[in-house]
């Protein structure tokens, strides 16, 4: 895939009717130009998707043999397995991975994308499908292949590889209802887009079966200790609860530990369900019920798709740009 010609300082200067020196002064020290000038230059930069160049100009039109990978967290086991899958493909092909995380913030993601593009990466793998307008503009101006992973519920920039979070949550909730659970509470953390999509699927399944959806949500990051706190709050706020469906396995495992500590039998008195199917949950007693997702396979496909696009083996205008890797419902021993 041929890269677009990047916007230059002269392009910005021409757009605002100023000299390159003024634009350069603004980029180095914005306070050294007037507020009106700052406003005009900033608007032009956003419009043209200008990215400061940190790589030698001589190499700007050549392959860098590096790819940018953005993940929301470096401590989340989900993305550790995705990264492993990506590098299984890219490293043998001679590509270096430039890794960045953004803490689930679209604004921080925008800064990380700008940084990676400034080094002329040959492609990007993003862990979200929702981005700021400037992020989209920078990617458009860079003209490089982009693969978005983990979610296929939103239209991709070019390619998306993942699974339907809404349907996965709907299917798990339906399976729990079929097993006889009627008072299922959804536990969510971070309040990121995927947590909200899962809540949407859970709510749809409960409503379809004439049951009342109930949830406890927090913007705190997931952890075993948070899962323990949320199950305590659940029992206090919704004492009739017979099952909790957690947005991930960390919360679910923490909830199981708290139940064991409090002599609440799982699943006899409380069923507990997670999402993603981490090894620890599948190895514990009782085995955690969870939606099993193929994280490493997603990484493999993302790497393969990106490298094929870089080598012009894929048509980014193709209509079939969404790759659904599916998932598996495992009711384990905790339901």
C-alpha positions in Angstrom: 0.0 0.0 0.0 1.5 3.3 -1.0 1.8 5.9 1.7 0.3 9.3 1.2 2.5 12.4 1.1 2.5 13.8 4.6 1.6 17.4 5.3 4.6 19.6 5.8 5.4 22.8 7.7 5.0 24.6 4.4 1.5 23.2 3.9 0.5 24.5 7.4 2.1 27.9 6.7 0.3 28.2 3.3 -3.0 27.2 5.0 -2.8 30.0 7.6 -1.0 32.6 5.4 2.1 32.7 7.7 5.8 31.8 7.3 7.3 28.4 8.1 9.3 30.1 10.8 6.2 31.2 12.6 4.7 27.7 12.4 8.0 26.2 13.6 8.1 28.7 16.5 4.6 27.6 17.5 5.5 23.9 17.4 8.6 24.5 19.6 7.0 26.9 22.0 3.3 27.8 21.5 3.4 30.7 24.0 5.9 32.6 21.8 3.1 33.4 19.3 -0.1 35.3 19.8 -3.3 33.6 20.9 -4.9 34.3 17.5 -1.9 32.8 15.7 -2.0 29.7 18.0 -5.6 29.2 17.3 -5.2 29.4 13.5 -2.1 27.1 13.4 -3.7 24.5 15.7 -6.9 24.4 13.5 -4.8 23.9 10.4 -2.8 21.1 12.0 -5.9 19.3 13.0 -7.4 19.8 9.5 -4.4 18.6 7.6 -3.4 15.9 10.0 0.1 17.2 10.3 2.5 14.9 12.2 6.0 16.2 13.3 8.6 14.0 11.8 11.0 12.2 14.2 12.5 10.0 11.5 15.1 11.1 8.9 13.5 12.7 5.8 15.6 10.4 3.7 13.6 7.5 4.9 10.2 9.0 4.9 9.1 7.2 1.7 10.8 3.9 2.5 9.6 1.0 4.6 10.6 1.3 8.2 9.9 -2.4 8.9 8.1 -1.3 12.1 4.5 -1.5 13.1 2.6 0.4 15.8 0.5 -1.6 18.3 -1.8 0.3 20.7 -3.4 -1.5 23.7 -5.4 0.0 26.5 -3.4 -1.8 29.2 -0.1 -3.5 29.5 -1.2 -5.4 32.7 -4.4 -6.9 31.2 -3.8 -10.6 30.3 -6.2 -10.3 27.4 -3.8 -8.0 25.5 -0.7 -9.8 26.6 -2.0 -12.8 24.6 -3.0 -10.6 21.7 0.5 -9.1 21.5 2.1 -12.6 21.6 -0.1 -13.5 18.7 0.9 -10.4 16.7 4.6 -10.9 17.3 4.4 -14.6 16.3 3.6 -13.3 12.8 5.5 -10.0 12.5 8.9 -11.0 14.0 9.6 -13.8 11.5 8.7 -11.3 8.8 11.4 -8.9 10.0 9.1 -6.3 11.6 9.7 -4.5 14.9 6.8 -3.9 17.1 6.5 -0.4 18.6 4.1 -0.8 21.6 2.1 1.9 23.3 -0.8 1.9 25.8 -3.4 4.6 26.3 -5.3 3.7 29.5 -8.7 3.4 27.7 -8.6 7.1 26.9 -9.3 8.3 23.3 -7.4 11.5 23.9 -4.3 9.6 25.0 -4.7 7.2 22.1 -4.6 10.2 19.8 -1.2 11.3 21.3 0.2 7.8 21.0 -1.0 7.5 17.4 0.7 10.8 16.6 3.9 9.6 18.2 4.0 6.3 16.3 3.2 7.9 13.0 6.0 10.4 13.5 8.4 7.4 13.3 6.9 6.4 10.0 5.5 3.0 11.1 4.4 0.9 8.1 1.0 0.0 9.7 -1.1 0.3 12.9 -3.0 -2.2 15.0 -5.5 -0.5 17.3 -7.5 -2.1 20.1 -10.5 0.2 19.7 -13.0 1.1 16.9 -13.9 4.4 18.5 -11.4 7.2 18.0 -11.1 11.0 18.1 -11.7 12.8 14.8 -8.0 14.0 14.8 -6.8 10.4 15.2 -8.9 9.4 12.2 -7.5 12.4 10.2 -3.9 11.6 11.0 -4.4 7.9 10.0 -6.0 9.1 6.7 -3.2 11.4 5.9 -0.5 8.8 6.8 -2.1 6.4 4.2 -1.0 3.3 5.9 -2.9 0.0 6.7 -4.8 -0.1 9.9 -6.3 -3.1 11.7 -8.7 -2.7 14.6 -9.1 -5.6 17.0 -11.4 -7.1 19.7 -14.7 -5.6 18.4 -16.7 -6.0 15.2 -19.7 -4.0 16.4 -18.6 -0.8 14.8 -17.6 0.0 11.1 -13.8 -0.2 10.8 -11.4 2.3 9.3 -10.1 -0.4 7.1 -10.1 -3.9 8.7 -11.5 -5.2 12.0 -10.8 -8.6 13.6 -12.6 -9.8 16.7 -16.0 -10.9 17.8 -19.5 -9.6 18.5 -19.4 -8.5 22.2 -23.1 -7.8 22.3 -24.0 -11.3 20.9 -21.5 -13.1 23.1 -23.0 -11.5 26.2 -26.5 -12.1 25.0 -25.7 -15.8 24.4 -24.1 -16.3 27.8 -27.0 -14.6 29.6 -29.5 -16.7 27.6 -27.6 -19.9 28.6 -27.7 -18.9 32.2 -31.5 -18.3 32.1 -31.9 -21.6 30.3 -30.1 -23.2 33.3 -32.7 -21.7 35.7 -31.1 -18.5 36.9 -33.6 -15.6 37.1 -31.8 -13.0 39.2 -28.7 -12.3 37.3 -26.7 -9.2 38.0 -24.1 -7.8 35.6 -20.9 -6.5 37.1 -18.9 -4.0 35.1 -15.6 -2.1 35.5 -13.7 0.6 33.6 -16.9 1.5 31.7 -15.0 1.2 28.4 -16.8 0.5 25.2 -16.6 -3.3 25.3 -18.0 -3.3 28.9 -20.9 -1.3 27.7 -21.5 -3.5 24.7 -21.6 -6.6 27.0 -24.0 -4.8 29.2 -26.2 -4.1 26.2 -26.2 -7.8 25.3 -27.0 -8.9 28.8 -29.8 -6.4 29.1 -31.3 -7.5 25.8 -31.3 -11.2 26.9 -32.9 -10.5 30.3 -35.5 -8.3 28.7 -36.4 -10.8 26.0 -37.1 -13.4 28.7 -39.2 -11.0 30.8 -36.6 -10.7 33.5 -35.3 -7.5 35.2 -31.8 -6.5 34.2 -29.7 -5.2 37.2 -26.1 -4.0 37.2 -23.4 -2.6 39.3 -20.9 -0.5 37.4 -17.7 1.3 38.4 -15.1 3.2 36.5 -12.3 1.6 38.6 -9.9 -0.8 36.8 -10.6 -4.5 37.1 -8.9 -6.6 39.7 -9.5 -9.6 42.0 -10.0 -7.2 44.9 -12.5 -5.2 43.0 -14.4 -8.3 42.1 -14.6 -9.1 45.8 -15.9 -5.7 46.6 -18.5 -5.8 43.9 -20.0 -9.2 45.0 -20.3 -7.8 48.5 -22.2 -4.8 47.2 -24.3 -7.1 45.0 -25.5 -9.1 48.0 -26.3 -5.9 49.9 -28.1 -4.1 47.0 -29.7 -7.2 45.4 -30.1 -9.9 48.1 -32.1 -12.2 45.7 -29.2 -12.5 43.3 -28.5 -16.1 42.2 -25.9 -15.3 39.6 -23.4 -12.6 38.7 -22.1 -12.1 35.1 -18.8 -10.2 35.2 -17.4 -8.2 32.4 -14.1 -10.1 32.7 -12.5 -13.0 34.5 -10.6 -10.8 37.0 -13.8 -9.6 38.6 -15.3 -13.1 38.5 -12.3 -14.8 40.2 -12.3 -12.1 42.8 -16.0 -12.7 43.4 -15.4 -16.5 43.8 -12.6 -15.9 46.3 -14.9 -13.6 48.3 -17.7 -16.2 48.3 -15.3 -18.9 49.5 -14.0 -16.6 52.2 -17.6 -15.9 53.3 -18.7 -19.5 53.1 -21.1 -18.9 50.2 -21.1 -22.1 48.1 -20.4 -21.7 44.4 -22.5 -22.5 42.4 -25.1 -23.9 44.9 -25.8 -20.5 46.5 -24.2 -18.1 44.0 -23.3 -18.8 40.3 -20.4 -16.7 39.0 -19.5 -16.1 35.3 -16.6 -14.3 33.7 -15.6 -13.3 30.2 -12.5 -14.2 28.1 -11.6 -17.6 29.6 -8.2 -16.9 31.2 -6.0 -19.9 32.1 -6.3 -19.2 35.8 -10.1 -19.3 35.7 -10.1 -22.5 33.7 -7.7 -24.2 36.1 -9.3 -23.2 39.4 -11.8 -25.2 41.4 -14.6 -24.7 40.7 -13.7 -24.1 37.0 -14.9 -20.6 36.1 -17.8 -20.3 33.6 -16.7 -17.8 31.0 -17.1 -16.7 27.4 -13.9 -18.2 25.8 -12.3 -15.7 23.3 -9.4 -16.6 21.0 -7.1 -13.7 21.9 -3.9 -15.2 20.5 -5.7 -16.1 17.2 -6.9 -12.5 17.0 -3.3 -11.3 17.3 -2.2 -13.8 14.6 -4.9 -12.7 12.2 -4.2 -9.0 12.9 -0.5 -9.5 12.1 -1.2 -11.5 9.0 -3.8 -9.0 7.7 -1.6 -6.0 8.4 1.5 -7.4 6.7 -0.6 -8.5 3.7 -2.0 -5.0 3.4 1.5 -3.5 3.7 2.6 -5.7 0.8 -0.4 -4.7 -1.2 -1.8 -8.2 -1.1 -5.2 -7.0 0.2 -7.6 -4.4 -1.2 -8.5 -2.0 1.6 -11.5 -0.9 -0.4 -12.9 -4.4 -0.3 -16.4 -4.7 1.2 -15.5 -7.8 3.3 -13.3 -6.0 5.9 -14.6 -7.6 9.1 -13.2 -10.9 10.4 -15.3 -12.6 13.0 -13.2 -15.1 15.0 -16.2 -16.2 17.2 -16.2 -17.3 20.8 -17.3 -20.3 22.9 -19.8 -20.4 25.8 -18.4 -22.5 28.6 -20.7 -22.9 31.6 -17.8 -24.5 33.6 -18.4 -25.6 37.2 -19.3 -22.2 38.7 -22.9 -22.2 37.4 
